[in-house]
């Protein structure tokens, strides 16, 4: 039995490639969500084995998938079944459908079951086995193997595999670093209605990573995730409100580069703007980003501080003629110092001789 009480990156999930989608917006995936429309849903091919209702695959906390046979049931139905007093000990700790005993994650039996279903090209098994290799449960941790399994599941439309694949492309785990492919797979999961992917996609648009920057697109995806209760998406929308408000009223925010941290590429905090470097060529959300970016920014910083702050032009180097004129003017105004030779020609110091000044 698969327990889904884990972080989203590591959650096994879903049925085979024959999953079905249902939407309440007329089936048009390109139609922007409105306040009256409900989020899309991804339904398992089979009904719940207990109540025979549809099983949503979007919220991994609401269902249990049995890896022995690939059947699913609602988490609440599974809990009610486990509380049934008439069940024997063997029945209570085995699959209610195929009667196979439960296997611990990372155990030999657990891995063999996933391998068997993966070879049959079941996307849920490929995704779950990818989690095993990603975390090193009962096997040697292997990000490259995890990537291959996620990719097989993602190409069959497995939304969690698509989301994890996007994360791996972003972080360069098991694959070469690529923002464009990270955006691609994150969007595939977001298009299916997976809220964490929608939140991440909003950040891609907001920061212009892997795609042209668009606050409009960022807000749209954050709104979709917010409707599913994702707090991060709600906070990001509030930050965007403040950024766009500051941008419309302050001349300091005339382009997108002045509202993102030069190190982490994130917008300003909710209650303050980004602090600018003294060279005016970079800005940071906090001291940690400032110090972390200094080595990379130092050369540009030194170049920019050479510029005149008022005109932005470089300081003019004096020409030979100007140097000569300056030297002549200095010689005319130079006063006789007490330790200089006297102007009368004596070898005595000026102070100890006749007191004549230089002509």
C-alpha positions as CSV (number, residue, x, y, z in Angstrom):
1,X,0.0,0.0,0.0
2,X,1.2,3.4,-0.8
3,X,1.1,6.0,1.9
4,X,0.7,9.6,0.5
5,X,1.6,11.6,3.6
6,X,4.9,12.8,2.2
7,X,6.2,16.0,0.5
8,X,4.9,16.7,-3.0
9,X,8.3,16.0,-4.6
10,X,8.4,12.5,-3.2
11,X,4.7,11.5,-3.3
12,X,3.7,8.4,-5.2
13,X,0.4,8.8,-6.8
14,X,-2.0,8.1,-9.6
15,X,-3.1,5.2,-11.8
16,X,-1.9,4.0,-15.1
17,X,-1.7,6.0,-18.3
18,X,-5.4,5.6,-18.7
19,X,-6.4,8.3,-16.3
20,X,-9.3,10.6,-17.1
21,X,-9.8,14.3,-16.7
22,X,-12.9,16.2,-15.8
23,X,-13.4,19.9,-15.8
24,X,-16.2,22.3,-14.9
25,X,-15.4,24.9,-17.5
26,X,-16.8,23.3,-20.6
27,X,-13.6,21.2,-21.3
28,X,-11.7,24.2,-22.8
29,X,-8.2,24.0,-21.3
30,X,-7.2,27.4,-22.7
31,X,-10.1,29.2,-21.1
32,X,-8.8,31.4,-18.3
33,X,-10.3,30.6,-14.9
34,X,-12.8,33.0,-13.5
35,X,-14.1,33.5,-10.0
36,X,-17.1,31.3,-10.8
37,X,-15.2,28.4,-12.5
38,X,-13.9,25.5,-10.5
39,X,-10.4,24.0,-10.9
40,X,-10.0,21.0,-13.2
41,X,-9.7,17.6,-11.8
42,X,-7.8,14.4,-12.7
43,X,-9.7,11.2,-11.9
44,X,-8.4,7.7,-11.5
45,X,-9.5,5.2,-14.2
46,X,-11.2,3.1,-11.5
47,X,-13.8,4.0,-8.9
48,X,-13.1,3.8,-5.2
49,X,-13.1,0.1,-4.2
50,X,-15.2,1.0,-1.1
51,X,-17.7,3.7,-2.0
52,X,-17.6,3.4,-5.8
53,X,-17.2,7.1,-6.3
54,X,-14.7,8.9,-8.5
55,X,-11.2,9.3,-7.0
56,X,-9.5,12.6,-7.5
57,X,-5.7,12.4,-8.1
58,X,-5.0,16.1,-7.7
59,X,-4.9,16.1,-3.9
60,X,-2.5,13.3,-2.9
61,X,-3.8,13.4,0.7
62,X,-7.3,12.2,-0.3
63,X,-6.5,8.8,-1.8
64,X,-4.5,5.6,-1.2
65,X,-3.0,3.6,-4.1
66,X,-2.2,-0.1,-3.6
67,X,1.0,-0.9,-5.5
68,X,0.3,-4.6,-5.5
69,X,-2.6,-4.3,-7.9
70,X,-2.8,-0.6,-8.8
71,X,-6.2,-0.1,-7.3
72,X,-7.2,3.1,-5.3
73,X,-9.6,4.2,-2.7
74,X,-10.4,7.4,-0.8
75,X,-8.3,7.9,2.3
76,X,-11.4,8.3,4.4
77,X,-12.7,5.0,3.1
78,X,-9.4,3.3,3.7
79,X,-9.5,4.6,7.3
80,X,-13.0,3.4,7.9
81,X,-12.1,0.0,6.6
82,X,-9.1,-0.2,8.9
83,X,-11.3,0.6,11.9
84,X,-13.7,-2.2,11.1
85,X,-13.5,-4.5,14.1
86,X,-14.7,-7.6,12.3
87,X,-11.6,-7.7,10.1
88,X,-8.9,-10.2,10.9
89,X,-5.3,-9.1,11.5
90,X,-4.2,-10.5,8.1
91,X,-7.1,-8.7,6.3
92,X,-6.5,-5.4,8.2
93,X,-2.9,-5.2,6.9
94,X,-3.3,-6.4,3.4
95,X,-4.8,-5.1,0.2
96,X,-8.7,-5.3,0.4
97,X,-8.8,-6.0,-3.4
98,X,-6.1,-8.6,-4.1
99,X,-5.4,-9.6,-0.5
100,X,-1.6,-9.1,-1.0
101,X,0.1,-8.2,2.3
102,X,1.3,-4.6,2.6
103,X,5.0,-4.0,1.9
104,X,7.1,-1.3,3.6
105,X,8.6,1.3,1.3
106,X,12.1,0.4,0.2
107,X,11.6,-3.3,1.0
108,X,12.5,-6.0,-1.5
109,X,8.8,-6.8,-2.1
110,X,7.9,-3.1,-2.5
111,X,10.6,-2.6,-5.2
112,X,9.8,-5.8,-7.0
113,X,6.1,-4.8,-7.3
114,X,7.0,-1.4,-8.7
115,X,9.5,-2.9,-11.2
116,X,6.8,-5.4,-12.4
117,X,4.3,-2.7,-13.0
118,X,6.9,-0.3,-14.5
119,X,7.8,-2.9,-17.0
120,X,4.2,-3.0,-18.0
121,X,4.4,0.7,-18.6
122,X,2.2,1.8,-15.8
123,X,2.9,5.5,-15.2
124,X,2.0,5.4,-11.5
125,X,4.6,2.6,-10.9
126,X,7.2,4.4,-12.9
127,X,6.6,7.5,-10.8
128,X,6.7,5.6,-7.5
129,X,9.9,3.8,-8.5
130,X,11.4,7.1,-9.5
131,X,10.7,8.3,-5.9
132,X,12.5,5.2,-4.6
133,X,15.7,6.1,-6.6
134,X,15.4,9.8,-5.9
135,X,15.4,9.1,-2.1
136,X,17.5,6.0,-2.1
137,X,14.9,3.8,-0.4
138,X,16.3,0.2,-0.5
139,X,18.4,1.1,-3.5
140,X,21.5,3.2,-4.2
141,X,20.4,6.8,-4.6
142,X,20.5,7.6,-8.3
143,X,19.1,10.9,-9.6
144,X,19.8,9.9,-13.3
145,X,17.7,6.7,-12.9
146,X,15.0,8.7,-11.1
147,X,14.9,11.2,-14.0
148,X,14.5,8.4,-16.5
149,X,11.5,6.9,-14.7
150,X,9.9,10.3,-14.1
151,X,10.3,11.1,-17.8
152,X,8.6,7.8,-18.8
153,X,5.7,8.6,-16.5
154,X,5.6,12.3,-17.6
155,X,5.4,11.4,-21.3
156,X,2.2,9.4,-20.4
157,X,0.7,12.5,-18.8
158,X,1.4,11.8,-15.2
159,X,1.1,15.2,-13.6
160,X,3.2,14.6,-10.5
161,X,6.0,13.1,-12.7
162,X,5.8,16.2,-14.9
163,X,6.1,18.5,-11.8
164,X,9.0,16.6,-10.4
165,X,10.7,16.5,-13.8
166,X,10.4,20.3,-14.0
167,X,12.1,20.5,-10.6
168,X,14.9,18.3,-11.7
169,X,15.6,20.4,-14.9
170,X,15.6,23.5,-12.7
171,X,18.1,22.1,-10.2
172,X,20.1,20.1,-12.7
173,X,19.6,16.8,-10.8
174,X,20.1,13.8,-13.0
175,X,20.0,16.0,-16.1
176,X,21.8,19.1,-17.6
177,X,20.5,22.5,-16.1
178,X,17.6,23.9,-18.5
179,X,15.0,26.6,-17.5
180,X,13.2,26.2,-20.7
181,X,12.5,22.5,-20.2
182,X,11.8,23.1,-16.5
183,X,9.1,25.6,-17.6
184,X,7.8,23.1,-20.2
185,X,7.1,20.2,-17.8
186,X,5.9,22.5,-15.0
187,X,3.4,24.0,-17.4
188,X,2.2,20.5,-18.4
189,X,1.4,19.7,-14.8
190,X,-0.1,23.1,-14.2
191,X,-2.4,22.7,-17.3
192,X,-3.8,19.6,-15.7
193,X,-4.8,21.6,-12.6
194,X,-2.0,20.6,-10.2
195,X,-1.8,23.5,-7.8
196,X,1.8,23.3,-6.7
197,X,2.9,23.3,-10.4
198,X,0.6,26.3,-11.0
199,X,2.3,28.2,-8.2
200,X,5.8,27.4,-9.6
201,X,4.6,28.4,-13.1
202,X,3.5,31.8,-11.7
203,X,7.1,32.3,-10.4
204,X,8.5,31.4,-13.8
205,X,6.4,34.1,-15.4
206,X,7.0,36.6,-12.6
207,X,10.8,36.2,-12.8
208,X,11.0,35.7,-16.5
209,X,12.8,32.3,-16.1
210,X,12.5,30.0,-19.1
211,X,9.9,32.2,-20.6
212,X,9.3,35.9,-21.3
213,X,8.4,37.8,-18.1
214,X,4.7,38.5,-17.7
215,X,3.1,39.7,-14.5
216,X,-0.3,39.1,-16.2
217,X,0.4,35.4,-16.7
218,X,2.0,35.1,-13.3
219,X,-1.1,36.5,-11.6
220,X,-3.4,34.2,-13.6
221,X,-1.6,31.1,-12.5
222,X,-1.3,32.2,-8.9
223,X,-5.0,32.9,-8.9
224,X,-5.7,29.3,-10.1
225,X,-3.5,27.9,-7.4
226,X,-5.0,30.2,-4.8
227,X,-8.5,28.8,-5.6
228,X,-7.2,25.4,-4.5
229,X,-6.0,26.9,-1.2
230,X,-2.2,27.3,-1.8
231,X,-1.1,30.0,0.6
232,X,2.2,30.7,-1.3
233,X,0.2,31.6,-4.4
234,X,-2.0,33.9,-2.3
235,X,1.0,35.7,-0.8
236,X,2.7,36.0,-4.2
237,X,-0.3,37.7,-5.6
238,X,-0.2,40.2,-2.7
239,X,3.5,40.9,-3.4
240,X,2.7,41.4,-7.1
241,X,0.0,43.9,-6.1
242,X,2.5,46.0,-4.1
243,X,5.1,45.8,-6.9
244,X,2.7,47.0,-9.6
245,X,1.5,49.7,-7.2
246,X,5.0,51.0,-6.6
247,X,5.9,50.7,-10.3
248,X,3.0,52.9,-11.3
249,X,3.7,55.7,-8.8
250,X,7.5,55.8,-8.5
251,X,10.0,56.7,-11.2
252,X,12.5,54.4,-9.6
253,X,10.6,51.4,-11.0
254,X,10.7,52.1,-14.7
255,X,11.7,48.6,-15.9
256,X,11.5,45.0,-14.7
257,X,15.2,44.8,-13.8
258,X,14.8,47.3,-11.0
259,X,12.2,45.3,-9.1
260,X,14.0,41.9,-8.9
261,X,16.9,40.9,-6.7
262,X,20.1,40.8,-8.7
263,X,21.1,37.5,-6.8
264,X,18.0,35.4,-6.2
265,X,15.9,37.1,-8.9
266,X,12.9,37.5,-6.6
267,X,10.7,40.5,-6.1
268,X,10.9,42.9,-3.1
269,X,9.5,41.9,0.2
270,X,6.0,42.8,1.0
271,X,6.7,45.9,3.2
272,X,9.8,47.4,1.6
273,X,11.6,47.9,-1.7
274,X,14.9,46.4,-2.8
275,X,18.1,48.0,-1.4
276,X,20.3,49.3,-4.2
277,X,24.1,48.8,-4.4
278,X,26.1,52.1,-4.2
279,X,27.0,51.7,-7.8
280,X,23.2,51.8,-8.7
281,X,23.7,48.9,-11.0
282,X,22.3,46.1,-8.7
283,X,19.7,45.7,-6.0
284,X,19.1,43.1,-3.3
285,X,16.3,41.9,-1.1
286,X,18.6,41.4,1.9
287,X,22.3,41.4,3.0
288,X,22.7,37.7,2.4
289,X,22.0,38.2,-1.3
290,X,24.3,41.2,-1.4
291,X,27.2,39.4,0.0
292,X,26.6,36.2,-2.0
293,X,26.5,38.3,-5.3
294,X,29.5,40.5,-4.5
295,X,32.2,38.3,-6.0
296,X,30.3,38.2,-9.3
297,X,29.3,41.8,-9.2
298,X,32.6,43.3,-8.0
299,X,34.1,44.1,-11.5
300,X,30.9,45.7,-12.7
301,X,30.6,47.6,-9.4
302,X,34.1,49.1,-9.8
303,X,33.4,50.1,-13.3
304,X,30.2,51.8,-12.4
305,X,31.6,53.8,-9.5
306,X,34.0,55.4,-11.9
307,X,31.1,57.1,-13.6
308,X,29.9,60.6,-12.6
309,X,26.7,60.2,-10.6
310,X,25.1,63.2,-12.1
311,X,25.7,62.7,-15.8
312,X,26.6,59.1,-16.1
313,X,29.7,60.0,-18.1
314,X,33.2,58.9,-17.4
315,X,35.6,61.3,-15.7
316,X,37.6,63.2,-18.4
317,X,41.3,62.6,-18.3
318,X,43.4,65.9,-18.6
319,X,45.1,66.4,-21.9
320,X,48.8,67.5,-22.3
321,X,47.9,71.1,-23.0
322,X,45.7,71.2,-19.9
323,X,48.4,69.7,-17.8
324,X,50.9,72.3,-19.0
325,X,48.6,75.2,-18.3
326,X,47.8,73.8,-14.8
327,X,51.5,73.4,-14.0
328,X,52.3,77.0,-15.1
329,X,49.5,78.4,-13.0
330,X,50.8,76.4,-10.0
331,X,54.3,77.8,-10.5
332,X,53.1,81.4,-10.6
333,X,51.1,81.1,-7.4
334,X,53.8,79.1,-5.5
335,X,55.0,80.9,-2.4
336,X,58.6,80.9,-1.1
337,X,59.0,78.3,1.6
338,X,61.3,78.8,4.6
339,X,63.5,75.9,3.7
340,X,64.0,76.9,0.0
341,X,67.3,78.5,-1.2
342,X,67.3,82.3,-1.0
343,X,66.5,84.2,-4.2
344,X,69.6,86.3,-3.8
345,X,71.8,83.4,-4.9
346,X,73.2,82.6,-1.5
347,X,73.5,78.9,-0.5
348,X,71.7,79.8,2.8
349,X,68.2,79.0,3.4
350,X,65.6,81.7,2.7
351,X,64.8,82.1,6.3
352,X,68.4,82.6,7.4
353,X,69.5,85.0,4.6
354,X,68.4,88.4,3.4
355,X,64.8,87.5,3.1
356,X,64.5,88.1,-0.6
357,X,61.7,86.3,-2.3
358,X,61.9,84.3,-5.5
359,X,61.2,86.4,-8.6
